[in-house]
Amino acid sequence: MAASASALKALQAWKILHRHARDDIDPLRLQELCQDNDRVSSLVAVHNSTYVPTQRHNRVQQQNQQRMLIVDVSRQRMTSDTLNHLLRLASARNIRGYIRQLAWGQNDPGDPVAGAAKADDHQATSAAARKQSSSSQQQRSHLERDGAQSMHIALRAPANQGLEMLLFDGSNALDGIHHMWNRIERLTNDVRAGRIVGFSGKILRDVVVVGRGVPVMALMFINEALRRDEDARIASMNNGNSDSGKQKKAIPPRRMRFVSSVDPVAAASAVDGLNPDSTIVVTVSLQRRRSGGNKNDDEEINLATKTIHKWLERGLLSSSKLSSTNNTNQRSSLLDAILKKHTFLVTTTTNNNESRNSRSTATAADNVFILHNHSIREAFTTFTAAGLLPLALVYGWNIVEQILAGGHDMDKHFVEMNPRHNIPILLGLCDIWNDAFMGGCNSSGSTPS
């Protein structure tokens, strides 16, 4: 990394930016810059979504024929010349090569463009989900050993469009990803429609997520956004997968709560107001997400899970006719039945011996979702079962499908759009400008409409 930083600073484009910041920008103030209308308009990027809702989303389609994302970086201490200099820096660092590697799935953290497949020699079905070409056997072994294959674009690629993202063994990663989608859709539809009920026979409505780290934090962010969205709010009240909003009687929306520590006060607060009869517990345990991971985190998540399970068991056994039984086998069977009905586990290990403690969160194979190695990079694990399962339980698969489609739409924009109008690139370049040349200040805004 140090060598890479030194090489970056040695570039002519970097030196030009340094002089530009010192000589041209330092004397200027933001108030003066914002008075230049031409400058302001040149620093606004607009992405018009290409996502078209399916027939199941007719109501949404009628309300919103087209959605757009507006990113305004005009409140940065920069000019259009600054942006041009930054784009030259990006070009000097072969930003398009980096993006191509992400799109193809060969992402070596040490050198992301090493051994890049010659994308120009191939016609891909979609730039956002390209068919991966093999490189040298040496690099393939290196990537297999380090598990560095990048598949986050594949996690959002649509099904039934003939797309491929090949793994090292030649299999299509999208097959497993879409199989997981189908499994989550069937399960959550059955739960929401009451075809799968809780231990006491009541409909399961609320979800407690036990976990920590970036995937759970991102899930909290998405949940907060959906709570304020009218379509998602209606979907959270509905039974089944309908988004019509028509109910025989008014019912409250489903709720999602979070537990990330063994703190008994936090656990009590998370389940406050929830009924064990209608609550599902989803544990996100990613203890194998990377070598050298913090084992204390995983132990704490296991303990937090057991705490919530005790709450479930107390509440459900107290209402059972067999709650006072002294028969050990009978009581154990009751506890297993409770866990089977009310708990799910999302994990990354396929080793039964290593996952035995975690599997106490779910006694049946149908309750366990195992993430593939290519899907366990923390920054985008939210688009796996770790995020999709809780979201689908609370808001329904139709809402989750729209989230996936929106993610794929932005993937296409990132891969296909030229850097001058590429929103992720522009935001990244602004961060470089602020961190490296403006003393760490940062101010940017994006507005969906």
Sequence and secondary structure as in RCSB ss.txt:
>XXXX:A:sequence
MAASASALKALQAWKILHRHARDDIDPLRLQELCQDNDRVSSLVAVHNSTYVPTQRHNRVQQQNQQRMLIVDVSR
QRMTSDTLNHLLRLASARNIRGYIRQLAWGQNDPGDPVAGAAKADDHQATSAAARKQSSSSQQQRSHLERDGAQS
MHIALRAPANQGLEMLLFDGSNALDGIHHMWNRIERLTNDVRAGRIVGFSGKILRDVVVVGRGVPVMALMFINEA
LRRDEDARIASMNNGNSDSGKQKKAIPPRRMRFVSSVDPVAAASAVDGLNPDSTIVVTVSLQRRRSGGNKNDDEE
INLATKTIHKWLERGLLSSSKLSSTNNTNQRSSLLDAILKKHTFLVTTTTNNNESRNSRSTATAADNVFILHNHS
IREAFTTFTAAGLLPLALVYGWNIVEQILAGGHDMDKHFVEMNPRHNIPILLGLCDIWNDAFMGGCNSSGSTPS
>XXXX:A:secstr
 HHHHHHHHHSHHHHHHHHHIIIIITT  HHHHTT HHHHHHTEEEEE      GGGHHHHHH S  EEEEE TT
SS  HHHHHHHHHHHHHTTHHHHHHHHHHT   TT TTTT   GGGS  S TTS       HHHHHHHHHHT   
 TTGGG  SSS    B TTS BHHHHHHHHHHHHHHHHHHHHHTSSB TTS B  EEEEE  SHHHHHHHHHHHH
HHT HHHHHHHH STT  S   SS      EEEE S  HHHHHHHHTT  GGGEEEEEEE TTSSTT  HHHHHH
HHHHHHHHHHHHHHHHHHTSTTTT   HHHHHHHHHHHHHHHEEEEES   TTTTTTGGGG SSGGGEEE  GGG
  GGGGGGSHHHHHHHHHHH HHHHHHHHHHHHHHHHHHHHS GGG HHHHHHHHHHIIIIISTT    EEEE 
